[in-house]
Amino acid sequence: MAANGARFHVAECGAADDPLVLFLHGFPEFWWAWRHQLPVVAAAGYRAVAMDLRGYGASDKTPRGYDPYTAAADVSGVIRSLGATDAVVVGHGWGGFIGWSAAVLATRQVRALAAVSAPHPLLLARSGQPKAVARTAWFQLPILPERRLLAQDGVHIERLLRDWAAPGGRFPDAEASRRYRAALQVWPAPHCALEYHRWFARSRFRPDGRKFSQQMRTPVAVPVLQLHGALDPAISPTATTPPELVAAPLRHEVITPAGHFPHEETPELFNAQLLDWLRAI
């Protein structure tokens, strides 16, 4: 579907007139990351839709547009293109970063926010675990990270998923590894995916980054659920949002024994938390 000057691929479950829940995946995934949630949320009476973010999957891979302003407008536009006035936004990782951004920059379209393994953007820089910080620094290099993601049939993508999952777990299994490796092998998907990381790191020294930080000090005015895996090697599960940044009910839950991908590693526990919160709002 068309939104904000680009075309986006979506996967949908549920009736068109049910309340909309829009799922935003993280790096290095695509809409398929929410396969365990879409039918369950739809069965609970919601219209569950997962989109491929700009640059990922079957969505357009534009030369620019990997900043939170464009991404928030993408989310807002997709919600309107789906025929809805607003949606509960569920975002994981960078999808959660975009969800937080949309809750401030596109307030009319975000009815509530569930941020998964995604601290508030103002806390992200100091919430990263050492391995994730080092990897983000590596992603700032030109060309080399893209080549690494493409090399050896994408084996580095599988290693990244395994490194960020809970130690000793079964994620990613063979199918998840195959799908995520294949999705990020389509050029320029690796470059587009890394541009989100690069904007965040480089904008901290530019006027647009300072402007974004200032805007994100506006308290989020909708209910927020923060879900973290207790064994997340990428983001500290103790990265709680201070009350002054959320002027609405804020709930923080930690899922054991999940890592950075609780929606895929422990989907039953994740779904129970998500549905309980959805019913409460």
MIDRENTI-134212 format. One record per residue: residue number from 1; residue in three letters; z, y negated, x of N, C-alpha, C in turn. Coordinates in pm, whole numbers, plus 50000, padded with zeros to 5 digits. Atoms other than C-alpha are relative to their C-alpha. Layout:
BEGIN
<NUM 'Ala' <Z Y X> <Z Y X> <Z Y X>> ...
***
This chain:
BEGIN
<1 'Met' <50000 50119 50084> <50000 50000 50000> <50000 49875 50088>> <2 'Ala' <50010 50125 49926> <49937 49640 50103> <50126 49917 49982>> <3 'Ala' <49882 50088 50003> <50227 49411 50193> <50003 49918 50128>> <4 'Asn' <49982 50088 49884> <50274 49111 50424> <49885 50009 50100>> <5 'Gly' <50116 50001 49913> <49922 49128 50562> <49970 50130 50071>> <6 'Ala' <50025 49869 49939> <49929 49498 50654> <50005 50107 49892>> <7 'Arg' <49994 49888 50093> <49902 49839 50491> <50108 50097 50048>> <8 'Phe' <49887 49914 49968> <50203 50071 50476> <49990 50132 49924>> <9 'His' <49995 49867 50061> <50229 50441 50409> <50140 50024 49946>> <10 'Val' <49870 49967 50058> <50509 50551 50175> <49996 50141 49944>> <11 'Ala' <49980 49871 50068> <50642 50886 50048> <50102 49976 49891>> <12 'Glu' <49922 50039 50117> <50797 50879 49704> <50044 50122 49919>> <13 'Cys' <49947 49904 50096> <51017 51091 49476> <50071 49924 49888>> <14 'Gly' <49928 50062 50111> <51153 51007 49132> <49910 49921 49909>> <15 'Ala' <50075 50074 50101> <51043 50811 48828> <49984 49854 50040>> <16 'Ala' <50033 50136 49959> <50881 50471 48872> <50095 49897 49940>> <17 'Asp' <49911 50098 50062> <51129 50302 48638> <50147 50019 50037>> <18 'Asp' <49863 49982 49952> <51442 50434 48813> <50033 49895 50107>> <19 'Pro' <49963 50097 49895> <51640 50202 49048> <49945 50044 50136>> <20 'Leu' <50069 49969 49874> <51462 50183 49383> <50098 50010 50116>> <21 'Val' <49931 49985 49873> <51616 50314 49706> <49893 50015 50107>> <22 'Leu' <50104 50002 49897> <51398 50233 50008> <50060 50042 50134>> <23 'Phe' <49951 49945 49875> <51449 50434 50328> <49913 49951 50116>> <24 'Leu' <50067 50049 49879> <51363 50290 50672> <50043 50087 50117>> <25 'His' <49969 49910 49888> <51341 50531 50966> <50028 49923 50128>> <26 'Gly' <49975 50059 49870> <51440 50465 51324> <49903 50052 50105>> <27 'Phe' <50079 49956 49886> <51293 50533 51667> <50053 50135 50047>> <28 'Pro' <50146 50000 50000> <51114 50766 51744> <49946 50081 49882>> <29 'Glu' <50031 49918 50116> <51068 50897 51390> <49893 49934 49911>> <30 'Phe' <50085 50062 50103> <50860 50821 51078> <50057 50043 49866>> <31 'Trp' <49941 49980 50133> <50909 50862 50701> <50061 50139 49983>> <32 'Trp' <49957 49860 50014> <50956 51241 50736> <50146 50019 50036>> <33 'Ala' <49857 49992 49963> <51303 51173 50882> <50089 50010 49877>> <34 'Trp' <49919 50003 50122> <51424 51132 50521> <49967 50114 49905>> <35 'Arg' <50041 49887 50085> <51290 51465 50391> <50119 50065 49929>> <36 'His' <49882 49940 50063> <51646 51586 50321> <50061 49909 49894>> <37 'Gln' <49939 50096 50092> <51734 51272 50125> <49912 49971 49878>> <38 'Leu' <50087 50044 50108> <51428 51192 49911> <50019 50082 49872>> <39 'Pro' <49985 49925 50127> <51451 51480 49659> <50142 49995 49945>> <40 'Val' <49860 50003 50046> <51832 51468 49644> <50031 49868 49931>> <41 'Val' <49976 50132 50059> <51845 51094 49576> <49921 49985 49871>> <42 'Ala' <50080 50006 50123> <51563 51124 49322> <50066 50081 49888>> <43 'Ala' <49934 49917 50101> <51748 51405 49143> <50125 49933 49944>> <44 'Ala' <49881 50072 50046> <52049 51173 49116> <49965 49881 49911>> <45 'Gly' <50039 50105 50093> <51845 50929 48908> <49943 49875 50063>> <46 'Tyr' <50056 50117 49932> <51686 50698 49165> <49853 50026 50035>> <47 'Arg' <50136 49992 49946> <51331 50623 49275> <50013 49991 50152>> <48 'Ala' <49978 49993 49855> <51349 50731 49640> <49867 49987 50072>> <49 'Val' <50124 50028 49928> <51080 50589 49869> <50032 49982 50148>> <50 'Ala' <49988 50018 49854> <51049 50623 50248> <49869 49944 50052>> <51 'Met' <50120 50062 49944> <50806 50398 50433> <49991 50025 50149>> <52 'Asp' <50023 50006 49856> <50651 50421 50775> <50005 49853 50040>> <53 'Leu' <49994 50138 49952> <50750 50103 50956> <49868 49959 50064>> <54 'Arg' <50117 50052 49930> <50479 49881 51096> <49991 50062 50140>> <55 'Gly' <50022 49940 49868> <50330 50055 51401> <50028 50149 50007>> <56 'Tyr' <49964 49859 50001> <50451 50403 51303> <49917 50078 49900>> <57 'Gly' <50058 49910 50098> <50302 50703 51126> <49863 49956 49953>> <58 'Ala' <50128 50038 50058> <50020 50616 50888> <49994 49853 49961>> <59 'Ser' <50005 50145 50025> <50110 50246 50857> <49916 49931 50107>> <60 'Asp' <50083 50075 49906> <49902 49979 51026> <50073 49978 50132>> <61 'Lys' <49948 50022 49865> <49950 49941 51401> <49941 49868 50051>> <62 'Thr' <50052 50133 49972> <49901 49569 51439> <50034 49956 50142>> <63 'Pro' <49970 50047 49864> <49890 49382 51772> <50136 49931 50011>> <64 'Arg' <49874 50073 50000> <50197 49175 51675> <50076 50031 49871>> <65 'Gly' <49925 49984 50125> <50471 49174 51414> <50121 50091 50013>> <66 'Tyr' <49889 49907 49978> <50759 49372 51569> <50132 49926 50022>> <67 'Asp' <49879 50081 50000> <51020 49099 51532> <50069 50017 49865>> <68 'Pro' <49929 49978 50127> <51289 49106 51259> <49952 49913 49886>> <69 'Tyr' <50053 50085 50107> <51130 48819 51067> <49884 50069 49930>> <70 'Thr' <50114 49929 50058> <50805 49008 51018> <50044 50129 49934>> <71 'Ala' <49955 49873 50056> <50984 49338 50961> <50073 49981 49867>> <72 'Ala' <49932 50028 50126> <51209 49186 50693> <49900 49963 49891>> <73 'Ala' <50105 50034 50098> <50901 49039 50523> <49920 50125 49961>> <74 'Asp' <50065 49873 50034> <50738 49385 50544> <50080 50073 49892>> <75 'Val' <49914 49931 50096> <51035 49536 50359> <49995 49930 49865>> <76 'Ser' <50006 50078 50123> <51037 49258 50102> <49867 50020 49928>> <77 'Gly' <50132 49984 50058> <50663 49294 50049> <49979 50139 49943>> <78 'Val' <50014 49862 50050> <50675 49674 50011> <50078 50017 49870>> <79 'Ile' <49922 49991 50123> <50951 49643 49751> <49923 49939 49883>> <80 'Arg' <50076 50064 50107> <50740 49401 49550> <49873 50077 49967>> <81 'Ser' <50121 49921 50024> <50426 49614 49595> <50030 50127 49921>> <82 'Leu' <49959 49884 50078> <50619 49906 49449> <50033 49963 49855>> <83 'Gly' <49976 50046 50136> <50665 49695 49136> <50145 49975 49968>> <84 'Ala' <49857 50023 50020> <51038 49640 49187> <50036 49858 50041>> <85 'Thr' <49952 50131 49960> <51231 49317 49214> <50096 50009 50117>> <86 'Asp' <49909 49981 49888> <51490 49458 49454> <50021 50149 50024>> <87 'Ala' <49976 49861 49965> <51610 49780 49618> <50128 50014 50079>> <88 'Val' <49898 49961 49903> <51899 49949 49786> <49924 50044 50125>> <89 'Val' <50069 49969 49876> <51784 49964 50149> <50090 50090 50085>> <90 'Val' <49929 49906 49912> <51889 50261 50365> <49922 50006 50130>> <91 'Gly' <50072 50006 49873> <51799 50216 50731> <50076 50068 50111>> <92 'His' <49940 49932 49885> <51861 50428 51039> <49951 49938 50130>> <93 'Gly' <50040 50051 49869> <51863 50295 51395> <49931 49865 49987>> <94 'Trp' <50074 50126 50013> <51597 50024 51422> <49968 49970 49855>> <95 'Gly' <50014 50024 50143> <51539 50074 51051> <50124 49934 49942>> <96 'Gly' <49876 50066 50040> <51904 49977 51006> <50004 49856 50047>> <97 'Phe' <50011 50137 49948> <51851 49672 51227> <49914 49915 49907>> <98 'Ile' <50089 50071 50093> <51564 49573 50997> <50069 49981 49866>> <99 'Gly' <49927 50012 50126> <51781 49644 50692> <50101 49887 50002>> <100 'Trp' <49906 50112 49985> <52055 49411 50817> <49925 49867 49995>> <101 'Ser' <50077 50124 49996> <51789 49148 50887> <49949 49962 49862>> <102 'Ala' <50053 50028 50133> <51633 49183 50542> <50111 49954 49905>> <103 'Ala' <49889 50040 50088> <51976 49150 50378> <50034 49852 50014>> <104 'Val' <49975 50144 49977> <51999 48800 50529> <49873 49919 49979>> <105 'Leu' <50124 50077 50002> <51634 48694 50551> <49919 50019 49871>> <106 'Ala' <50072 49974 50126> <51508 48846 50222> <50102 50040 49894>> <107 'Thr' <49883 49966 50082> <51821 48832 50010> <49964 50042 49858>> <108 'Arg' <50033 49969 50139> <51646 48851 49672> <49954 50145 49983>> <109 'Gln' <50055 49866 50013> <51494 49191 49748> <50099 50111 50039>> <110 'Val' <49904 49898 49954> <51802 49369 49894> <50122 49998 49909>> <111 'Arg' <49887 49991 50093> <52053 49483 49632> <50125 50054 50066>> <112 'Ala' <49890 49944 49922> <52271 49678 49876> <49940 50059 50126>> <113 'Leu' <50049 49952 49870> <52246 49809 50232> <50086 50114 50050>> <114 'Ala' <49935 49892 49927> <52331 50141 50394> <49941 50003 50140>> <115 'Ala' <50044 50006 49861> <52308 50108 50773> <50051 50124 50072>> <116 'Val' <49968 49871 49939> <52299 50442 50955> <49981 49991 50151>> <117 'Ser' <50007 50010 49853> <52379 50447 51328> <49943 49865 50040>> <118 'Ala' <50057 50133 49980> <52304 50076 51316> <50105 49893 49977>> <119 'Pro' <49904 50109 50015> <52573 49816 51383> <49930 49870 49964>> <120 'His' <50055 50133 50029> <52524 49458 51270> <49926 49949 50124>> <121 'Pro' <50078 50046 49885> <52255 49296 51491> <50078 49918 50102>> <122 'Leu' <49921 50079 49905> <52511 49057 51645> <50091 50087 50086>> <123 'Leu' <49914 49909 49926> <52711 49360 51763> <49921 50105 50077>> <124 'Leu' <50079 49891 49944> <52422 49580 51875> <50004 50004 50152>> <125 'Ala' <50009 50001 49854> <52404 49466 52237> <50125 50058 50066>> <126 'Arg' <49879 49948 49938> <52767 49557 52304> <50047 50131 49937>> <127 'Ser' <49964 49874 50063> <52770 49871 52088> <49928 50119 50060>> <128 'Gly' <50078 49892 49943> <52520 50073 52289> <50079 50079 50104>> <129 'Gln' <49942 49914 49897> <52640 50369 52493> <49919 49983 50130>> <130 'Pro' <50069 50026 49872> <52550 50355 52868> <49860 50061 50010>> <131 'Lys' <50131 49936 49991> <52262 50603 52840> <49896 49926 49916>> <132 'Ala' <50093 50072 50086> <52104 50411 52552> <49966 49864 50058>> <133 'Val' <50025 50130 49937> <52143 50078 52731> <49901 50016 50116>> <134 'Ala' <50090 49976 49887> <51972 50222 53040> <49859 50030 49951>> <135 'Arg' <50132 49967 50052> <51688 50360 52830> <49932 49875 49943>> <136 'Thr' <50058 50123 50052> <51638 50026 52653> <49951 49912 50115>> <137 'Ala' <50044 50076 49883> <51619 49859 52995> <49869 50057 50055>> <138 'Trp' <50123 49935 49953> <51353 50113 53099> <49883 49965 49908>> <139 'Phe' <50105 50031 50095> <51156 50035 52783> <49942 49860 50021>> <140 'Gln' <50050 50135 49977> <51117 49674 52900> <49885 49997 50100>> <141 'Leu' <50109 49996 49902> <50876 49781 53175> <49866 50006 49928>> <142 'Pro' <50133 49991 50062> <50505 49737 53101> <49935 50136 50027>> <143 'Ile' <50089 49884 49990> <50284 50044 53039> <50071 50132 50033>> <144 'Leu' <49939 49875 49956> <50507 50302 53214> <50072 50074 49888>> <145 'Pro' <49935 49926 50108> <50725 50384 52911> <49901 50062 49901>> <146 'Glu' <50102 49944 50089> <50417 50431 52692> <49940 50126 50063>> <147 'Arg' <50057 49883 49933> <50270 50669 52950> <50098 50116 49998>> <148 'Arg' <49899 49894 50003> <50596 50862 52961> <50004 50067 49863>> <149 'Leu' <49996 49944 50135> <50596 50905 52581> <49877 50084 49970>> <150 'Leu' <50124 49925 50023> <50236 51030 52590> <49986 50122 50091>> <151 'Ala' <50020 49896 49899> <50273 51259 52892> <50047 50136 49950>> <152 'Gln' <49961 49860 50025> <50295 51639 52867> <50019 50029 49851>> <153 'Asp' <49999 49975 50145> <50219 51646 52495> <50127 49947 49934>> <154 'Gly' <49886 50064 50063> <50515 51420 52420> <50134 50068 50023>> <155 'Val' <49873 49928 49976> <50788 51636 52573> <50117 49902 50018>> <156 'His' <49892 50098 49982> <50986 51319 52656> <50058 49957 49866>> <157 'Ile' <49950 50035 50134> <51011 51243 52283> <50103 50102 49955>> <158 'Glu' <49904 49895 50035> <51181 51578 52224> <50129 49984 50080>> <159 'Arg' <49880 50019 49917> <51418 51513 52514> <50084 49883 49950>> <160 'Leu' <49928 50116 50052> <51506 51174 52372> <50078 50036 49874>> <161 'Leu' <49932 49957 50123> <51587 51323 52031> <50120 50088 50033>> <162 'Arg' <49893 49908 49964> <51796 51595 52193> <50114 49925 50069>> <163 'Asp' <49897 50076 49928> <51978 51348 52419> <50086 49918 49904>> <164 'Trp' <49927 50086 50092> <52079 51132 52121> <50066 50075 49886>> <165 'Ala' <49932 49918 50101> <52180 51416 51890> <50134 50047 50055>> <166 'Ala' <49871 49949 49957> <52527 51570 51900> <49979 50114 50099>> <167 'Pro' <50013 49892 49902> <52568 51795 52206> <50023 50136 49936>> <168 'Gly' <49984 49864 50051> <52519 52160 52126> <49949 50024 49860>> <169 'Gly' <50050 49984 50136> <52360 52097 51786> <49862 50064 49996>> <170 'Arg' <50130 49934 50018> <52040 52244 51643> <49887 49903 49973>> <171 'Phe' <50104 50101 50016> <51850 51918 51608> <49959 49947 50136>> <172 'Pro' <50110 49968 50090> <51567 51883 51678> <49960 50146 50006>> <173 'Asp' <50054 49866 49998> <51438 52221 51571> <49852 49993 50036>> <174 'Ala' <50139 49996 49953> <51084 52333 51655> <49909 49914 49912>> <175 'Glu' <50087 50077 50089> <50927 52172 51346> <50021 49851 50020>> <176 'Ala' <49973 50142 49980> <51100 51836 51394> <49941 49953 50132>> <177 'Ser' <50057 50037 49870> <51002 51831 51760> <49849 49987 49992>> <178 'Arg' <50146 50003 50011> <50640 51911 51677> <49953 49877 49923>> <179 'Arg' <50043 50112 50083> <50614 51648 51404> <50020 49865 50069>> <180 'Tyr' <49974 50130 49937> <50775 51364 51598> <49917 49981 50125>> <181 'Arg' <50087 50011 49883> <50583 51440 51913> <49858 49964 49958>> <182 'Ala' <50136 50025 50046> <50255 51445 51720> <49985 49858 49946>> <183 'Ala' <50011 50132 50061> <50328 51124 51529> <49994 49889 50104>> <184 'Leu' <49995 50107 49900> <50400 50922 51842> <49893 50019 50109>> <185 'Gln' <50111 49980 49906> <50097 51061 52028> <49876 49920 49958>> <186 'Val' <50117 50073 50051> <49859 50849 51815> <50005 49857 50052>> <187 'Trp' <50000 50135 49942> <49778 50540 52019> <49950 49899 49896>> <188 'Pro' <49898 50057 49912> <49893 50262 51991> <50143 50016 49950>> <189 'Ala' <49865 49983 50055> <50201 50404 51814> <50111 49988 50106>> <190 'Pro' <49891 50016 49901> <50405 50437 52139> <50024 49855 50037>> <191 'His' <49985 50141 49964> <50337 50075 52230> <50066 49922 49886>> <192 'Cys' <49943 50071 50115> <50415 49950 51878> <50149 50030 49986>> <193 'Ala' <49860 49961 50014> <50741 50147 51864> <50088 49930 50103>> <194 'Leu' <49921 50062 49894> <50858 50003 52196> <50008 49849 49985>> <195 'Glu' <49999 50145 50016> <50775 49648 52092> <50124 49953 49923>> <196 'Tyr' <49876 50037 50067> <51078 49646 51858> <50113 49986 50103>> <197 'His' <49899 50005 49895> <51302 49723 52158> <49979 49877 50089>> <198 'Arg' <50030 50109 49909> <51126 49463 52370> <50032 49865 49937>> <199 'Trp' <49966 50128 50064> <51162 49186 52114> <50150 49977 50007>> <200 'Phe' <49855 50016 50003> <51536 49248 52086> <50053 49959 50137>> <201 'Ala' <49949 50029 49866> <51594 49244 52463> <49951 49864 50050>> <202 'Arg' <50058 50120 49940> <51360 48960 52556> <50030 49873 49920>> <203 'Ser' <49979 50118 50084> <51429 48730 52261> <50136 49936 50024>> <204 'Arg' <49867 50055 49975> <51788 48683 52373> <49993 49877 50090>> <205 'Phe' <50016 50114 49910> <51655 48431 52624> <49898 49899 49948>> <206 'Arg' <50102 50088 50057> <51412 48258 52386> <50052 49931 49875>> <207 'Pro' <49954 50071 50121> <51446 48008 52099> <49997 50088 49875>> <208 'Asp' <50005 49919 50122> <51338 48267 51838> <50118 50096 49993>> <209 'Gly' <49884 49912 49999> <51615 48502 51946> <50128 49926 49967>> <210 'Arg' <49880 50080 50031> <51878 48227 51937> <50002 49960 49852>> <211 'Lys' <50009 50034 50143> <51752 48122 51593> <50040 50121 49915>> <212 'Phe' <49966 49880 50075> <51778 48482 51469> <50150 50026 50004>> <213 'Ser' <49856 49979 49989> <52132 48517 51601> <50078 49903 49913>> <214 'Gln' <49934 50101 50083> <52231 48195 51429> <49988 50036 49852>> <215 'Gln' <50019 49963 50140> <52081 48310 51098> <50082 50122 49962>> <216 'Met' <49927 49878 50031> <52251 48649 51122> <50151 49977 49993>> <217 'Arg' <49859 50033 50023> <52588 48474 51124> <50028 49971 49854>> <218 'Thr' <49983 50013 50145> <52527 48418 50753> <50056 50129 49944>> <219 'Pro' <49942 49875 50051> <52753 48669 50576> <49905 50072 49904>> <220 'Val' <50079 49918 50092> <52569 48953 50403> <50070 50000 49864>> <221 'Ala' <49940 50023 50132> <52624 48899 50031> <49987 50119 49907>> <222 'Val' <50016 49881 50083> <52556 49255 49908> <50088 50112 50056>> <223 'Pro' <49918 49889 49950> <52759 49579 49932> <49934 50070 50119>> <224 'Val' <50050 49936 49878> <52726 49753 50269> <50076 50130 50026>> <225 'Leu' <49945 49874 49951> <52781 50113 50377> <49954 50018 50143>> <226 'Gln' <50034 49965 49863> <52795 50186 50750> <50035 50146 50023>> <227 'Leu' <49981 49858 49970> <52748 50551 50844> <49969 50025 50146>> <228 'His' <50020 49968 49859> <52789 50673 51201> <50034 50145 50025>> <229 'Gly' <49962 49867 49954> <52792 51011 51368> <50113 49989 50100>> <230 'Ala' <49883 50007 49912> <53123 51078 51543> <49963 50028 50145>> <231 'Leu' <50039 49961 49864> <52938 51219 51847> <49871 49932 50042>> <232 'Asp' <50123 50074 49970> <52664 50958 51871> <49998 49959 50148>> <233 'Pro' <50007 50039 49859> <52559 50930 52240> <49927 49867 50021>> <234 'Ala' <50077 50123 49985> <52351 50617 52169> <50077 49876 49956>> <235 'Ile' <49927 50114 50056> <52567 50387 51952> <50145 50040 49977>> <236 'Ser' <49858 49969 50019> <52946 50375 51952> <50034 50007 49852>> <237 'Pro' <49962 49990 50142> <53080 50503 51616> <50112 49905 49961>> <238 'Thr' <49893 50095 50030> <53362 50248 51644> <49947 49858 49982>> <239 'Ala' <50061 50133 50012> <53115 49959 51610> <50009 49952 49855>> <240 'Thr' <49978 50047 50137> <53263 49825 51288> <49964 49852 49988>> <241 'Thr' <50042 50137 50026> <53143 49502 51131> <50121 49916 49959>> <242 'Pro' <49887 50085 50040> <53401 49220 51115> <49979 49943 49861>> <243 'Pro' <50012 50045 50138> <53476 49098 50762> <49925 49869 49983>> <244 'Glu' <50066 50129 50017> <53339 48751 50828> <49847 50011 49995>> <245 'Leu' <50145 49981 50005> <52985 48898 50854> <49952 50066 49871>> <246 'Val' <50036 49938 50128> <52991 49072 50513> <50091 49944 49891>> <247 'Ala' <49922 50062 50107> <53103 48877 50206> <49991 50082 49872>> <248 'Ala' <50009 49906 50113> <53089 49184 49978> <50070 50128 50045>> <249 'Pro' <49933 49876 49960> <53245 49533 49973> <49932 50067 50119>> <250 'Leu' <50049 49937 49878> <53206 49696 50314> <50073 50132 50020>> <251 'Arg' <49943 49866 49983> <53259 50068 50367> <49946 50060 50129>> <252 'His' <50040 49940 49872> <53254 50243 50704> <50044 50145 50002>> <253 'Glu' <49971 49857 49997> <53231 50622 50731> <49945 50060 50128>> <254 'Val' <50041 49927 49880> <53212 50848 51036> <49983 50147 49964>> <255 'Ile' <50032 49862 50036> <53048 51189 50999> <50014 50089 50122>> <256 'Thr' <49981 49900 49895> <53166 51478 51214> <49932 50129 49954>> <257 'Pro' <50018 50021 49857> <53004 51653 51398> <49864 49940 50036>> <258 'Ala' <50134 50054 49979> <52685 51443 51381> <49993 49909 50122>> <259 'Gly' <50029 50094 49894> <52527 51244 51662> <49929 49878 49943>> <260 'His' <50070 50123 50039> <52276 50959 51631> <49916 50019 49874>> <261 'Phe' <50088 49972 50114> <52079 51130 51349> <50075 50076 49891>> <262 'Pro' <49919 49924 50097> <52340 51226 51084> <49921 50044 49878>> <263 'His' <50081 49963 50116> <52078 51230 50807> <49917 50125 50025>> <264 'Glu' <50075 49879 49965> <51897 51509 50994> <50090 50110 50056>> <265 'Glu' <49912 49901 49939> <52180 51680 51182> <50094 50064 49899>> <266 'Thr' <49906 49952 50102> <52425 51713 50889> <49959 49942 49864>> <267 'Pro' <50051 50065 50121> <52217 51629 50579> <50089 50017 49878>> <268 'Glu' <49914 49982 50117> <52460 51777 50326> <50116 49901 50001>> <269 'Leu' <49890 50096 49990> <52751 51566 50453> <49949 49857 49982>> <270 'Phe' <50058 50133 50012> <52530 51262 50482> <49966 49968 49854>> <271 'Asn' <50041 50023 50138> <52390 51301 50131> <50121 49978 49909>> <272 'Ala' <49880 50016 50082> <52738 51339 49983> <50057 49859 50014>> <273 'Gln' <49949 50136 49978> <52850 51011 50142> <49909 49896 49936>> <274 'Leu' <50096 50098 50053> <52533 50827 50041> <50006 49997 49847>> <275 'Leu' <49999 49997 50145> <52539 50943 49680> <50130 49947 49942>> <276 'Asp' <49870 50052 50047> <52908 50868 49642> <50000 49847 50002>> <277 'Trp' <50009 50145 49989> <52844 50513 49760> <49902 49941 49898>> <278 'Leu' <50098 50049 50096> <52533 50470 49544> <50060 49996 49859>> <279 'Arg' <49938 50000 50133> <52731 50568 49234> <50102 49888 49987>> <280 'Ala' <49894 50103 50005> <53005 50320 49326> <49944 49859 49985>> <281 'Ile' <50056 50135 50010> <52768 50024 49346> <49916 49984 49875>> 
***
